[in-house]
Amino acid sequence: MKKTITVQAFKSEIFKEQKLTIGMDLGDRWSFYCVLDEAGQVILEQKLPTTPEAMKQKFGKIPRSLIALETGTHSPWVSRLLSELGHEVIVAHAQKVQLITKSNRKDDRHDARTLARLARLDPRLLSPVQHRSAEAQVHLTVIRARAELVSARTALVNAARGLVKSYGERLPKCGTYQVSRELAAALSTELRDVLEPLLKEIESLNERIKEYDERMEKIAKQAYPEVSLLKQVKGVGTQIALTYVLTIEDPYRFAKSRQVGCFLGLRPGRRNSGQSEPQKGISKEGDRYLRTMMVQGAHYILGPFGQDSDLRRWGRKLAERGGKNAKKRAVVAVARKLAVLLHRLWVGGEVYEPLRNSQKAMREVA
């Protein structure tokens, strides 16, 4: 068997006037890549540090090539850098490349070869995804950082309440954003002294979260005017609307608004085999955080403070059907409809009418 030759730099004549296909398996510190020629033969396999400098040094010396890599922590900046160097980049959906995810042979060399061969055969086999721009990623990081602080605050509040209960006392009921050292005024002196640093930390988190809220409002107002279109739906605030805009980024990437529900993994899975068509749960593909935001919006729409609307009425009818997990199914269905509605408002720039369909039906009956 002919052994693949490994070279130190792209100086060989084999790279001239050839259409190369490259598969790259990204690691946290080191990445492995495999180069195929026009005939599909492996002409180079090598690893390099996962740094911008190393990527520029290696891939800046070869002609325009087709480069395939998987989604991951480093894929956003690596894909942007390689595109700037003039290469055609395909970012494969990591969960859908089953030749890699379900392979009983897992190593960087083998994964890089598989990516290169699939990209050379048919890029659509990689279920390519589109990464957001650097600016959108920075703005989205503001939202994600805030979410981490909210999660930390919730954990600390729950810890404080649990510690107090173990002594036979209780903290007054309130929202997590209202928790402060004043809340412990009715506790015993010893317990109050112990919990003061913990409650002080919660106060600090409340201040930081408030700063992020102000920053989100500023970003939405200055850079994303379309957020105001989405906020017409009661239950969709700045956080949900801005997350939606930053994640979708280009609304015209979808030919139809209903495709957004599938993109976010809110569509039920399907498995047809002969006469069997079992009911399956949602696919849970796409962006997990935005899917969570859609579900939160659906909870508000169906909740006690939700505005009367076609969407609310439709969701409540689903919940009233009864059966196992009827309310949960209704929430997910409303979340899917909400994602479609927001896309329609964004693309069309329309004024939202909560009872548009109901009023239209009444006019037809009249």
C-alpha positions as CSV (number, residue, x, y, z in Angstrom):
1,M,0.0,0.0,0.0
2,K,1.4,3.4,-1.0
3,K,2.1,5.6,2.0
4,T,0.9,9.2,1.9
5,I,3.8,11.6,1.8
6,T,3.7,14.4,4.5
7,V,5.5,17.7,3.7
8,Q,6.3,20.7,5.8
9,A,5.0,23.5,3.6
10,F,2.9,24.0,0.5
11,K,5.8,24.4,-1.9
12,S,5.4,21.2,-3.9
13,E,4.5,21.3,-7.6
14,I,1.5,18.9,-6.9
15,F,-0.6,21.9,-5.8
16,K,-0.2,23.8,-9.0
17,E,-3.2,24.0,-11.4
18,Q,-5.2,21.5,-9.5
19,K,-8.7,21.7,-8.0
20,L,-8.0,20.6,-4.4
21,T,-10.6,19.4,-1.9
22,I,-9.6,19.7,1.8
23,G,-11.2,18.1,4.8
24,M,-10.3,19.6,8.2
25,D,-11.1,18.1,11.7
26,L,-10.9,21.1,14.1
27,G,-9.5,20.5,17.6
28,D,-9.2,22.8,20.5
29,R,-5.4,23.1,20.2
30,W,-4.5,21.1,17.1
31,S,-6.4,20.4,13.9
32,F,-5.8,17.7,11.3
33,Y,-6.4,18.3,7.5
34,C,-6.4,16.0,4.5
35,V,-5.9,17.2,0.9
36,L,-7.3,15.4,-2.1
37,D,-6.4,16.0,-5.7
38,E,-8.8,16.0,-8.7
39,A,-8.7,12.2,-8.9
40,G,-9.6,11.8,-5.2
41,Q,-6.1,10.7,-4.2
42,V,-4.7,11.7,-0.8
43,I,-1.7,13.9,-1.5
44,L,-1.2,15.4,1.9
45,E,-2.2,14.8,5.5
46,Q,-0.9,17.0,8.3
47,K,-1.8,18.7,11.5
48,L,-1.4,22.3,12.5
49,P,-2.1,24.5,15.6
50,T,-5.7,25.8,15.8
51,T,-4.6,29.5,15.6
52,P,-5.2,32.3,13.1
53,E,-1.5,32.6,12.4
54,A,-1.1,28.9,11.6
55,M,-4.2,28.9,9.4
56,K,-3.0,32.0,7.4
57,Q,0.5,30.5,7.0
58,K,-0.7,27.2,5.7
59,F,-3.8,28.0,3.6
60,G,-2.7,31.4,2.4
61,K,-0.1,29.7,0.1
62,I,-2.4,27.4,-2.0
63,P,-4.8,28.3,-4.8
64,R,-8.6,28.5,-4.2
65,S,-9.8,25.2,-2.9
66,L,-12.9,23.6,-1.5
67,I,-12.5,23.2,2.3
68,A,-14.9,21.2,4.5
69,L,-15.0,21.4,8.3
70,E,-17.5,20.5,11.0
71,T,-19.5,22.9,13.2
72,G,-17.9,23.4,16.6
73,T,-16.4,26.0,18.9
74,H,-13.7,27.2,16.4
75,S,-15.7,26.7,13.2
76,P,-17.1,30.3,13.1
77,W,-13.8,32.2,13.0
78,V,-12.0,29.5,11.0
79,S,-14.6,29.5,8.3
80,R,-14.5,33.3,8.1
81,L,-10.7,33.4,7.9
82,L,-10.5,30.7,5.2
83,S,-13.2,32.6,3.2
84,E,-11.1,35.8,3.4
85,L,-8.1,33.9,2.0
86,G,-10.2,33.1,-1.1
87,H,-11.3,29.5,-0.4
88,E,-14.7,28.0,-0.8
89,V,-15.7,26.8,2.7
90,I,-18.4,24.3,3.6
91,V,-19.3,24.0,7.3
92,A,-20.8,20.6,7.8
93,H,-23.6,20.0,10.3
94,A,-21.7,17.8,12.9
95,Q,-24.8,15.9,14.1
96,K,-25.9,14.9,10.5
97,V,-22.6,13.5,9.2
98,Q,-23.3,10.0,10.5
99,L,-20.2,8.6,8.8
100,I,-18.3,10.5,11.5
101,T,-20.7,10.7,14.4
102,K,-21.6,7.0,14.3
103,S,-18.3,5.6,13.1
104,N,-16.6,3.0,15.3
105,R,-13.3,4.4,14.3
106,K,-12.8,7.8,15.7
107,D,-9.6,9.7,15.1
108,D,-8.7,13.0,13.6
109,R,-7.0,11.6,10.5
110,H,-10.0,9.4,9.6
111,D,-12.5,12.3,10.2
112,A,-10.6,14.7,8.0
113,R,-10.5,12.1,5.2
114,T,-14.2,11.5,5.5
115,L,-15.0,15.2,5.3
116,A,-12.8,15.7,2.3
117,R,-14.3,12.7,0.4
118,L,-17.9,13.8,1.1
119,A,-17.2,17.3,0.1
120,R,-15.6,16.1,-3.2
121,L,-18.5,13.7,-3.9
122,D,-21.5,16.0,-3.1
123,P,-21.3,18.9,-0.6
124,R,-25.0,18.5,0.2
125,L,-24.2,15.2,2.0
126,L,-22.6,17.4,4.7
127,S,-25.9,19.3,5.4
128,P,-24.0,22.6,5.3
129,V,-24.8,25.4,7.7
130,Q,-24.3,29.1,7.5
131,H,-22.4,30.8,10.2
132,R,-23.4,34.3,11.3
133,S,-21.1,37.3,10.7
134,A,-18.5,38.5,13.2
135,E,-20.6,41.5,14.2
136,A,-23.7,39.4,14.8
137,Q,-21.7,36.9,16.8
138,V,-20.4,39.7,19.1
139,H,-23.9,41.1,19.6
140,L,-25.2,37.6,20.3
141,T,-22.5,37.1,22.8
142,V,-24.0,39.9,24.9
143,I,-27.3,37.9,25.1
144,R,-25.5,34.6,25.9
145,A,-23.4,36.3,28.6
146,R,-26.5,37.7,30.2
147,A,-28.1,34.2,30.1
148,E,-25.1,32.8,32.0
149,L,-25.4,35.5,34.7
150,V,-29.2,34.8,35.0
151,S,-28.4,31.1,35.4
152,A,-25.8,31.8,38.1
153,R,-28.2,34.1,39.9
154,T,-30.9,31.5,39.9
155,A,-28.6,28.9,41.3
156,L,-27.5,31.2,44.1
157,V,-31.1,32.2,45.0
158,N,-32.1,28.5,45.2
159,A,-29.1,27.8,47.4
160,A,-29.9,30.6,49.7
161,R,-33.6,29.5,50.1
162,G,-32.5,25.9,50.6
163,L,-30.0,26.9,53.3
164,V,-32.6,28.9,55.2
165,K,-35.2,26.1,55.1
166,S,-32.7,23.7,56.7
167,Y,-32.8,26.0,59.8
168,G,-36.6,26.0,59.9
169,E,-36.9,29.6,58.5
170,R,-37.9,30.9,55.1
171,L,-37.0,33.8,52.8
172,P,-40.0,35.9,51.6
173,K,-41.4,35.1,48.2
174,C,-40.2,37.4,45.4
175,G,-38.7,37.3,41.9
176,T,-35.0,36.5,41.6
177,Y,-34.3,40.1,40.5
178,Q,-35.7,41.4,43.8
179,V,-33.5,39.3,46.1
180,S,-31.2,41.5,48.2
181,R,-29.7,41.6,51.7
182,E,-32.9,43.3,52.9
183,L,-34.8,40.1,52.3
184,A,-32.9,38.5,55.2
185,A,-34.0,41.1,57.7
186,A,-36.5,38.7,59.4
187,L,-34.0,35.9,59.8
188,S,-32.1,35.1,62.9
189,T,-28.9,37.2,63.5
190,E,-26.5,34.2,63.0
191,L,-28.2,33.1,59.8
192,R,-28.3,36.6,58.5
193,D,-24.6,37.1,59.0
194,V,-23.8,33.9,57.2
195,L,-26.0,34.7,54.2
196,E,-25.0,38.3,53.8
197,P,-22.0,37.6,51.4
198,L,-24.2,35.3,49.3
199,L,-27.0,37.8,49.1
200,K,-24.5,40.6,48.3
201,E,-23.2,38.5,45.4
202,I,-26.8,38.2,44.1
203,E,-27.2,42.0,44.3
204,S,-24.0,42.3,42.2
205,L,-25.4,39.9,39.6
206,N,-28.6,41.9,39.4
207,E,-26.6,45.0,38.6
208,R,-24.6,43.2,35.9
209,I,-27.7,41.8,34.4
210,K,-29.3,45.2,34.3
211,E,-26.2,46.5,32.5
212,Y,-26.6,43.8,29.9
213,D,-30.3,44.7,29.5
214,E,-29.4,48.3,28.8
215,R,-26.7,47.2,26.3
216,M,-29.2,44.9,24.5
217,E,-31.7,47.8,24.2
218,K,-29.0,50.0,22.8
219,I,-27.9,47.4,20.2
220,A,-31.4,46.7,19.1
221,K,-32.2,50.5,18.7
222,Q,-28.9,51.4,16.9
223,A,-28.2,48.3,14.7
224,Y,-31.4,46.3,14.3
225,P,-34.6,48.4,13.6
226,E,-36.4,45.2,12.5
227,V,-36.6,44.2,16.2
228,S,-39.5,46.7,16.7
229,L,-41.5,44.8,14.1
230,L,-41.1,41.5,16.0
231,K,-42.0,43.2,19.4
232,Q,-45.5,43.9,18.1
233,V,-46.4,40.4,19.4
234,K,-47.1,40.7,23.1
235,G,-44.8,38.3,24.8
236,V,-41.9,39.0,22.5
237,G,-39.5,41.4,24.2
238,T,-36.2,42.8,23.2
239,Q,-34.3,39.7,24.3
240,I,-36.4,37.3,22.2
241,A,-36.6,39.6,19.2
242,L,-32.9,40.4,19.1
243,T,-31.9,36.8,19.6
244,Y,-34.2,35.9,16.7
245,V,-32.8,38.5,14.4
246,L,-29.2,37.7,15.2
247,T,-29.6,34.0,14.8
248,I,-31.5,34.1,11.6
249,E,-29.5,37.1,10.3
250,D,-30.8,36.8,6.7
251,P,-34.5,36.2,6.6
252,Y,-34.4,35.6,2.8
253,R,-32.4,32.5,3.3
254,F,-35.8,30.8,3.7
255,A,-38.1,30.5,0.7
256,K,-41.2,30.2,3.0
257,S,-41.7,31.4,6.5
258,R,-42.9,27.9,7.6
259,Q,-39.3,26.7,7.0
260,V,-38.1,28.6,10.1
261,G,-39.9,26.1,12.4
262,C,-38.0,23.2,10.8
263,F,-34.8,25.2,11.0
264,L,-35.2,25.6,14.8
265,G,-36.0,22.0,15.4
266,L,-39.6,22.6,16.3
267,R,-41.0,20.2,13.7
268,P,-42.0,16.7,14.7
269,G,-39.7,14.0,13.4
270,R,-40.9,11.6,10.7
271,R,-40.3,7.9,10.1
272,N,-42.4,6.2,7.4
273,S,-41.8,2.5,6.8
274,G,-44.5,0.5,5.0
275,Q,-47.8,1.0,6.8
276,S,-46.0,2.2,10.0
277,E,-45.9,5.9,10.8
278,P,-45.2,6.4,14.5
279,Q,-45.6,9.8,16.1
280,K,-42.2,11.2,17.1
281,G,-41.1,14.2,19.1
282,I,-39.6,17.3,17.7
283,S,-36.2,17.1,16.0
284,K,-34.5,19.6,18.3
285,E,-32.1,20.6,15.5
286,G,-30.9,24.1,14.9
287,D,-30.0,26.7,17.5
288,R,-30.9,25.5,21.0
289,Y,-31.0,28.9,22.7
290,L,-33.4,30.5,20.2
291,R,-35.6,27.4,20.4
292,T,-35.7,28.0,24.2
293,M,-36.6,31.6,23.6
294,M,-39.5,30.6,21.3
295,V,-40.8,28.2,24.0
296,Q,-40.6,31.0,26.6
297,G,-42.6,33.3,24.4
298,A,-45.2,30.5,23.8
299,H,-45.6,30.1,27.6
300,Y,-46.4,33.8,28.0
301,I,-48.8,33.8,25.0
302,L,-50.7,30.8,26.5
303,G,-50.4,32.0,30.1
304,P,-52.7,34.2,32.2
305,F,-51.2,37.5,31.0
306,G,-51.2,36.6,27.3
307,Q,-53.0,38.9,24.8
308,D,-56.2,37.5,23.1
309,S,-55.0,36.5,19.7
310,D,-55.5,33.9,17.0
311,L,-52.3,32.2,18.1
312,R,-53.5,32.1,21.8
313,R,-56.9,30.7,20.8
314,W,-55.4,28.1,18.5
315,G,-52.9,27.0,21.2
316,R,-55.6,26.7,23.9
317,K,-57.7,24.6,21.6
318,L,-54.8,22.2,21.2
319,A,-54.4,22.1,25.0
320,E,-58.1,21.4,25.6
321,R,-57.9,18.2,23.5
322,G,-56.5,16.5,26.6
323,G,-54.3,13.4,26.5
324,K,-50.8,12.9,27.7
325,N,-48.7,16.0,27.7
326,A,-51.4,18.0,25.9
327,K,-50.3,21.3,27.4
328,K,-46.6,20.7,26.5
329,R,-47.5,19.8,23.0
330,A,-49.6,23.0,22.7
331,V,-46.6,25.1,23.9
332,V,-44.3,23.6,21.4
333,A,-46.8,24.0,18.6
334,V,-47.4,27.7,19.5
335,A,-43.6,28.2,19.6
336,R,-43.3,26.8,16.1
337,K,-46.2,29.1,14.9
338,L,-44.6,32.0,16.7
339,A,-41.3,31.5,14.9
340,V,-43.2,31.5,11.6
341,L,-45.1,34.6,12.5
342,L,-42.0,36.6,13.5
343,H,-40.4,35.7,10.1
344,R,-43.6,36.9,8.3
345,L,-43.6,40.2,10.2
346,W,-39.9,40.7,9.5
347,V,-40.0,40.0,5.8
348,G,-43.3,41.7,5.1
349,G,-42.9,44.7,7.5
350,E,-46.6,44.4,8.3
351,V,-48.6,45.7,11.2
352,Y,-49.5,42.9,13.5
353,E,-53.2,42.2,14.0
354,P,-53.7,39.7,16.9
355,L,-57.2,38.7,15.8
356,R,-56.8,39.0,12.0
357,N,-58.0,35.5,11.1
358,S,-60.9,35.5,13.6
359,Q,-62.2,38.9,12.4
360,K,-61.9,37.7,8.8
361,A,-63.9,34.6,9.6
362,M,-66.6,36.7,11.3
363,R,-66.9,39.0,8.2
364,E,-67.3,36.0,5.9
365,V,-70.0,34.6,8.1
366,A,-71.8,38.0,8.2
